[in-house]
């Protein structure tokens, strides 16, 4: 089976009505429904896309659950008040700039939407569309009011592969009339960009018709008004209308390099570059320069190949920062421990029997009980003075241990040999040294 290829999908679809399920047209009706008539010309229910169903271009978008999730993620942004614009057709970014960078490029706005699960396992995604009071939006509004076909077309990044529809598979159950056909299955690899307004949907369904009208079979007829013909010509010149035929209107963008990707999906590239920065930060904690370079190269390769076009979450970034801080804290702890050990080695000089006290303080330093070397020396003095006082009270004479007198380094002998005394039986010298 050929390896999947990554392309930008622009698939035209339009289905049964959105959640509001009513056309709102005219300033009075828009105002009553809470929409600003200076912003919107009409609010129209429309289909958005279908998951699991074969369209007339021989493509299936799936799995259905993923299609539903991508659609509702976009709808969620619209419900939060984020602007989700819809272009007039599928113009490339460079074509928009060449046309007129000062002109508004959007004809509509996605306001809301929903998903309906079908009995065969497929899903129908719907949207509520606000036609904008822009030059492009007014052209679309004119065509729609004249009863001309008008629908939505998705825009997003997908992987595409070929598959033969088998009767025993989910796609076979969703498309029983297509069993045995070789189709192209598309799956999203990034969040859905938006839906654009087109006039030849590949599912052959359209916006809900304006009041008292139904969509006509052709784009324009000789009987249409001059206003409709003028709007049609402007839309056709902008690439929003194609000659009706056997396939639906769509555009597959061939992205061959990073520059083309960045021009088409600027937000996605920002996320990918954020991924690369996070990977570089994690690599910086490694001591080997080669490991850091390998991590950076891997991050750059992911961007170039688009094989891992997913977004790192804030939690992952926080985890990387926490790991870096933990590494720094461990280095600082070990440095402090080494400083305390060196200070204790100097401290025991000239102190008979001080080896066990130093060992206790070193053990405490190893588990982080001291914040400074001075604190460790202070605790060692306290313990040493207390040990001497206890031994003196018990009638002992504090002298250097046998091992120390024999030239053995302090801290390397058994604790019970640290102090010679005539202490009463059952009293351990170490008992007073607990830290």
C-alpha positions as CSV (number, residue, x, y, z in Angstrom):
1,X,0.0,0.0,0.0
2,X,1.5,3.4,-0.9
3,X,2.6,5.6,2.0
4,X,0.1,8.4,3.0
5,X,0.9,11.9,1.7
6,X,0.3,15.1,3.6
7,X,-1.7,17.8,1.7
8,X,-4.1,20.6,2.4
9,X,-7.7,19.6,2.0
10,X,-10.3,22.1,0.7
11,X,-13.5,19.9,0.4
12,X,-16.8,21.5,-0.4
13,X,-19.8,20.2,1.6
14,X,-23.2,21.5,2.7
15,X,-25.8,19.5,4.6
16,X,-29.0,19.8,6.5
17,X,-29.6,22.7,8.9
18,X,-27.5,23.8,11.9
19,X,-28.6,24.0,15.5
20,X,-30.7,27.2,15.0
21,X,-32.4,25.6,12.0
22,X,-33.8,28.8,10.7
23,X,-32.9,31.5,8.1
24,X,-32.7,35.0,9.6
25,X,-32.8,37.6,6.9
26,X,-33.5,41.4,6.9
27,X,-32.5,44.1,9.4
28,X,-35.6,43.8,11.6
29,X,-35.3,40.0,11.9
30,X,-31.6,40.1,12.6
31,X,-32.0,42.8,15.3
32,X,-34.8,40.8,16.9
33,X,-32.5,37.7,17.0
34,X,-29.7,39.6,18.5
35,X,-27.5,40.1,15.4
36,X,-26.2,43.5,14.3
37,X,-27.6,44.2,10.8
38,X,-24.7,46.5,10.0
39,X,-22.4,43.5,10.4
40,X,-24.5,40.6,9.0
41,X,-26.7,40.5,5.9
42,X,-28.2,37.1,6.9
43,X,-27.7,34.2,9.3
44,X,-28.2,30.9,7.6
45,X,-28.1,27.2,8.8
46,X,-25.8,25.0,6.6
47,X,-24.1,21.7,6.6
48,X,-20.4,21.7,7.3
49,X,-19.0,18.2,6.5
50,X,-19.7,14.5,6.8
51,X,-17.5,11.9,8.6
52,X,-17.3,8.4,7.1
53,X,-19.4,9.1,4.0
54,X,-18.0,9.0,0.4
55,X,-18.4,12.2,-1.6
56,X,-18.7,12.5,-5.4
57,X,-15.0,13.2,-5.6
58,X,-14.2,9.7,-4.3
59,X,-13.1,10.8,-0.8
60,X,-14.0,9.9,2.7
61,X,-13.1,11.9,5.8
62,X,-12.6,9.9,8.9
63,X,-12.7,8.3,11.4
64,X,-16.2,9.8,12.1
65,X,-15.3,10.5,15.8
66,X,-12.3,12.5,14.8
67,X,-14.3,14.5,12.2
68,X,-16.8,15.3,14.9
69,X,-14.1,16.3,17.4
70,X,-12.4,18.6,14.9
71,X,-15.7,20.3,13.9
72,X,-16.7,20.8,17.5
73,X,-13.3,22.2,18.4
74,X,-13.8,24.9,15.8
75,X,-17.4,25.5,16.9
76,X,-16.2,25.8,20.5
77,X,-13.9,28.7,19.4
78,X,-16.8,30.4,17.7
79,X,-18.9,30.0,20.9
80,X,-16.1,31.6,22.9
81,X,-16.4,34.7,20.8
82,X,-13.4,34.0,18.6
83,X,-13.7,35.2,15.0
84,X,-13.9,32.3,12.6
85,X,-13.8,33.8,9.1
86,X,-14.9,32.2,5.8
87,X,-13.3,33.2,2.6
88,X,-15.1,33.4,-0.7
89,X,-13.8,30.2,-2.3
90,X,-10.3,28.8,-1.6
91,X,-7.8,31.5,-2.7
92,X,-4.2,31.0,-1.7
93,X,-2.6,33.6,0.6
94,X,-0.4,34.9,-2.2
95,X,-3.5,35.3,-4.5
96,X,-5.3,37.3,-1.8
97,X,-2.3,39.6,-1.5
98,X,-2.0,40.0,-5.2
99,X,-5.8,40.7,-5.5
100,X,-5.9,43.6,-3.1
101,X,-4.4,43.3,0.4
102,X,-6.5,46.3,1.6
103,X,-9.8,44.6,0.8
104,X,-11.6,42.3,3.2
105,X,-11.1,38.7,2.2
106,X,-14.0,37.1,4.2
107,X,-17.5,36.6,3.0
108,X,-19.0,34.9,6.1
109,X,-18.4,34.0,9.7
110,X,-18.9,30.7,11.5
111,X,-21.2,31.4,14.5
112,X,-22.2,28.0,15.8
113,X,-22.6,24.4,14.9
114,X,-23.5,20.9,15.9
115,X,-22.9,17.2,15.2
116,X,-25.5,14.5,14.5
117,X,-24.5,10.8,14.8
118,X,-26.2,8.7,12.2
119,X,-27.4,5.1,12.5
120,X,-24.7,3.7,10.2
121,X,-21.9,5.2,12.3
122,X,-21.2,8.2,10.2
123,X,-21.6,11.8,11.4
124,X,-23.2,14.9,10.0
125,X,-21.6,18.2,11.0
126,X,-23.7,21.4,10.7
127,X,-22.9,25.1,11.1
128,X,-24.6,28.5,11.6
129,X,-23.2,31.0,9.1
130,X,-23.4,34.7,9.2
131,X,-23.0,36.4,5.8
132,X,-20.9,39.5,6.4
133,X,-21.7,42.9,5.1
134,X,-18.4,43.0,3.1
135,X,-18.0,43.4,-0.7
136,X,-17.5,39.6,-1.0
137,X,-20.3,38.9,1.4
138,X,-22.7,41.0,-0.5
139,X,-21.9,39.2,-3.7
140,X,-22.6,35.8,-2.0
141,X,-25.8,37.2,-0.5
142,X,-27.0,38.4,-3.9
143,X,-26.4,34.9,-5.4
144,X,-28.0,33.1,-2.4
145,X,-31.1,35.4,-2.4
146,X,-31.5,34.7,-6.1
147,X,-31.7,31.0,-5.3
148,X,-28.3,30.0,-6.6
149,X,-26.4,27.0,-5.1
150,X,-24.3,28.1,-2.1
151,X,-22.5,25.9,0.4
152,X,-19.6,25.5,2.8
153,X,-16.1,24.0,2.0
154,X,-13.7,22.8,4.7
155,X,-10.1,24.0,4.9
156,X,-7.6,22.0,6.9
157,X,-4.4,19.9,6.8
158,X,-4.9,16.1,6.2
159,X,-3.1,12.9,5.4
160,X,-4.5,11.0,2.4
161,X,-4.2,7.3,1.6
162,X,-5.9,4.9,-0.8
163,X,-8.2,2.2,0.5
164,X,-10.5,-0.3,-1.1
165,X,-13.9,-0.3,0.6
166,X,-14.6,-3.8,2.0
167,X,-18.0,-4.9,3.1
168,X,-16.8,-6.0,6.5
169,X,-15.3,-2.6,7.4
170,X,-16.9,0.4,9.0
171,X,-16.6,2.4,5.8
172,X,-18.3,-0.5,4.0
173,X,-21.2,-0.3,6.3
174,X,-21.5,3.4,5.9
175,X,-21.2,3.2,2.1
176,X,-22.8,-0.1,1.0
177,X,-23.1,1.1,-2.6
178,X,-19.3,1.7,-2.8
179,X,-18.1,-1.7,-1.7
180,X,-15.2,-2.8,-3.9
181,X,-14.3,0.8,-5.0
182,X,-10.8,2.2,-4.3
183,X,-11.3,5.6,-2.5
184,X,-9.1,8.1,-0.9
185,X,-9.4,8.3,2.9
186,X,-8.4,11.6,4.5
187,X,-7.7,12.2,8.2
188,X,-6.9,15.5,9.8
189,X,-3.4,16.0,11.2
190,X,-4.0,19.5,12.6
191,X,-7.0,21.5,14.0
192,X,-9.6,22.4,11.4
193,X,-8.8,25.8,9.9
194,X,-12.4,26.9,8.9
195,X,-15.1,26.5,6.3
196,X,-15.2,28.7,3.1
197,X,-18.2,29.7,1.0
198,X,-18.3,27.9,-2.4
199,X,-20.9,27.3,-5.2
200,X,-20.4,23.7,-6.2
201,X,-20.4,21.5,-3.1
202,X,-19.0,18.0,-3.5
203,X,-21.9,16.6,-1.5
204,X,-24.4,18.5,-3.8
205,X,-26.2,20.2,-0.9
206,X,-26.3,23.9,0.0
207,X,-27.2,26.6,2.5
208,X,-30.8,26.5,3.5
209,X,-32.8,28.3,0.8
210,X,-34.0,31.9,1.4
211,X,-37.6,32.3,2.4
212,X,-40.0,31.3,-0.4
213,X,-37.2,29.9,-2.7
214,X,-35.3,26.8,-3.4
215,X,-31.8,26.4,-4.9
216,X,-31.6,26.1,-8.7
217,X,-29.7,23.5,-10.6
218,X,-27.4,25.9,-12.4
219,X,-25.3,28.8,-11.1
220,X,-26.9,31.5,-13.3
221,X,-29.5,31.6,-16.1
222,X,-30.3,34.1,-18.8
223,X,-33.4,35.0,-16.9
224,X,-31.4,36.2,-13.9
225,X,-31.1,39.9,-13.2
226,X,-28.1,42.0,-14.2
227,X,-27.3,42.3,-10.5
228,X,-27.0,38.5,-10.2
229,X,-24.9,38.3,-13.3
230,X,-22.5,41.0,-12.0
231,X,-22.1,39.2,-8.7
232,X,-21.5,36.0,-10.5
233,X,-18.8,37.5,-12.6
234,X,-17.0,39.0,-9.6
235,X,-17.2,35.6,-7.7
236,X,-16.0,33.7,-10.7
237,X,-13.0,36.1,-11.2
238,X,-12.1,35.5,-7.5
239,X,-12.2,31.7,-8.0
240,X,-15.2,31.1,-5.8
241,X,-17.2,29.6,-8.7
242,X,-16.2,26.8,-11.1
243,X,-18.1,25.4,-14.0
244,X,-20.5,22.7,-12.7
245,X,-19.5,19.2,-13.6
246,X,-19.0,15.7,-12.4
247,X,-16.8,16.7,-9.4
248,X,-17.4,19.1,-6.6
249,X,-15.5,22.3,-6.1
250,X,-12.4,21.9,-4.1
251,X,-8.7,22.8,-4.1
252,X,-5.8,20.7,-3.0
253,X,-2.8,22.8,-2.1
254,X,0.6,21.2,-2.9
255,X,2.9,22.2,-0.1
256,X,6.5,21.4,-0.9
257,X,8.5,23.5,1.5
258,X,8.4,25.4,4.8
259,X,7.7,28.8,3.1
260,X,4.6,27.4,1.4
261,X,3.4,25.9,4.6
262,X,3.9,29.1,6.6
263,X,2.1,31.1,4.0
264,X,-0.9,28.8,4.1
265,X,-1.0,27.9,7.8
266,X,0.8,30.6,9.8
267,X,-0.8,29.6,13.1
268,X,0.2,26.0,12.7
269,X,3.8,27.0,12.0
270,X,3.8,29.1,15.1
271,X,2.8,26.0,17.1
272,X,5.4,23.8,15.4
273,X,8.1,26.4,16.1
274,X,7.0,26.4,19.7
275,X,7.4,22.6,19.7
276,X,10.9,23.0,18.4
277,X,11.8,25.6,21.1
278,X,10.4,23.3,23.8
279,X,12.5,20.4,22.5
280,X,15.6,22.6,22.4
281,X,15.0,23.7,26.0
282,X,14.8,20.0,27.1
283,X,18.0,19.2,25.2
284,X,19.9,22.1,27.0
285,X,19.6,20.1,30.3
286,X,21.8,17.3,28.8
287,X,25.5,17.5,29.4
288,X,26.4,16.1,26.0
289,X,26.5,18.7,23.2
290,X,25.8,16.0,20.6
291,X,22.5,15.0,22.3
292,X,21.4,18.6,22.2
293,X,22.2,18.9,18.5
294,X,20.4,15.6,17.8
295,X,17.3,16.8,19.6
296,X,17.3,20.1,17.7
297,X,17.8,18.3,14.3
298,X,14.9,16.0,15.2
299,X,12.7,19.0,15.9
300,X,13.6,20.7,12.6
301,X,13.0,17.5,10.7
302,X,9.5,17.2,12.3
303,X,8.7,20.7,11.0
304,X,10.1,20.1,7.5
305,X,8.3,16.7,7.1
306,X,5.1,17.6,8.9
307,X,5.0,14.1,10.3
308,X,4.5,15.3,13.8
309,X,2.3,18.5,13.4
310,X,0.8,18.4,16.8
311,X,0.7,21.0,19.5
312,X,2.7,20.8,22.7
313,X,0.4,21.7,25.6
314,X,1.3,24.2,28.4
315,X,1.5,21.3,30.8
316,X,4.3,19.7,28.7
317,X,6.2,23.0,28.7
318,X,5.7,23.3,32.5
319,X,7.0,19.7,32.8
320,X,10.1,20.5,30.8
321,X,10.8,23.7,32.9
322,X,10.2,21.6,36.1
323,X,12.7,19.0,34.9
324,X,15.3,21.8,34.2
325,X,14.7,23.3,37.7
326,X,15.0,19.9,39.3
327,X,18.3,19.3,37.5
328,X,19.6,22.7,38.7
329,X,18.5,22.0,42.2
330,X,20.3,18.6,42.2
331,X,23.5,20.2,41.0
332,X,23.2,22.9,43.8
333,X,22.5,20.2,46.4
334,X,25.5,18.2,45.4
335,X,27.7,21.3,45.5
336,X,26.5,22.1,49.0
337,X,27.1,18.6,50.1
338,X,30.7,18.7,48.9
339,X,31.2,22.0,50.6
340,X,29.8,20.7,53.9
341,X,32.0,17.5,53.7
342,X,35.1,19.7,53.1
343,X,34.2,22.0,56.0
344,X,33.7,19.0,58.3
345,X,37.1,17.5,57.3
346,X,38.7,20.7,58.4
347,X,36.6,20.9,61.5
348,X,37.6,17.6,63.0
349,X,41.3,18.5,63.1
350,X,42.4,18.9,66.7
351,X,39.1,17.5,68.1
352,X,39.6,14.1,69.8
353,X,36.8,11.7,69.0
354,X,35.1,14.0,66.6
355,X,34.9,11.5,63.7
356,X,31.5,10.1,64.5
357,X,30.0,13.6,64.8
358,X,31.4,14.5,61.4
359,X,30.0,11.2,60.0
360,X,26.5,12.0,61.4
361,X,26.7,15.5,59.9
362,X,27.8,14.2,56.5
363,X,24.9,11.8,56.5
364,X,22.5,14.6,57.3
365,X,24.0,16.7,54.6
366,X,23.5,13.9,52.1
367,X,19.7,14.0,52.7
368,X,19.5,17.8,52.6
369,X,19.1,18.7,56.2
370,X,21.5,21.7,56.0
371,X,21.1,24.9,54.0
372,X,24.7,26.1,54.5
373,X,28.1,24.7,55.5
374,X,28.0,27.1,58.5
375,X,24.8,25.4,59.7
376,X,26.4,22.0,59.5
377,X,29.5,23.1,61.5
378,X,27.2,24.7,64.1
379,X,25.3,21.5,64.5
380,X,28.6,19.5,64.7
381,X,29.8,21.8,67.5
382,X,26.6,21.3,69.4
383,X,26.7,17.5,69.0
384,X,30.4,17.4,69.9
385,X,30.0,19.6,73.0
386,X,27.0,17.5,74.1
387,X,28.9,14.3,73.6
388,X,31.8,15.6,75.6
389,X,29.4,16.8,78.4
390,X,27.7,13.4,78.6
391,X,30.9,11.5,78.7
392,X,32.4,13.8,81.4
393,X,29.2,13.5,83.4
394,X,29.5,9.8,83.2
395,X,33.1,9.9,84.4
396,X,34.8,9.4,81.0
397,X,37.9,11.0,79.8
398,X,37.6,12.3,76.3
399,X,40.6,11.4,74.2
400,X,41.2,10.6,70.6
401,X,40.0,7.2,69.6
402,X,42.5,4.4,69.2
403,X,42.2,4.4,65.5
404,X,42.9,8.1,65.3
405,X,45.9,7.8,67.5
406,X,47.1,5.0,65.2
407,X,46.9,7.3,62.2
408,X,43.6,6.1,60.6
409,X,41.7,9.0,59.0
410,X,38.7,10.3,61.0
411,X,35.3,9.1,59.9
412,X,36.5,5.7,58.7
413,X,36.0,3.6,61.9
414,X,33.1,2.1,63.8
415,X,31.1,4.7,65.8
416,X,31.2,2.7,69.0
417,X,35.1,3.0,69.0
418,X,35.0,6.8,68.7
419,X,35.3,7.7,72.4
420,X,37.1,5.8,75.1
421,X,35.5,6.0,78.5
422,X,34.4,4.2,81.6
423,X,30.8,4.9,80.8
424,X,28.2,2.7,82.5
425,X,27.2,-0.5,80.6
426,X,24.3,0.0,78.1
427,X,25.0,3.6,77.2
428,X,25.9,4.1,73.5
429,X,28.1,7.0,72.7
430,X,26.1,7.5,69.4
431,X,22.8,8.1,71.3
432,X,23.7,11.8,71.8
433,X,24.8,12.4,68.2
434,X,21.4,11.9,66.5
435,X,20.7,14.8,64.1
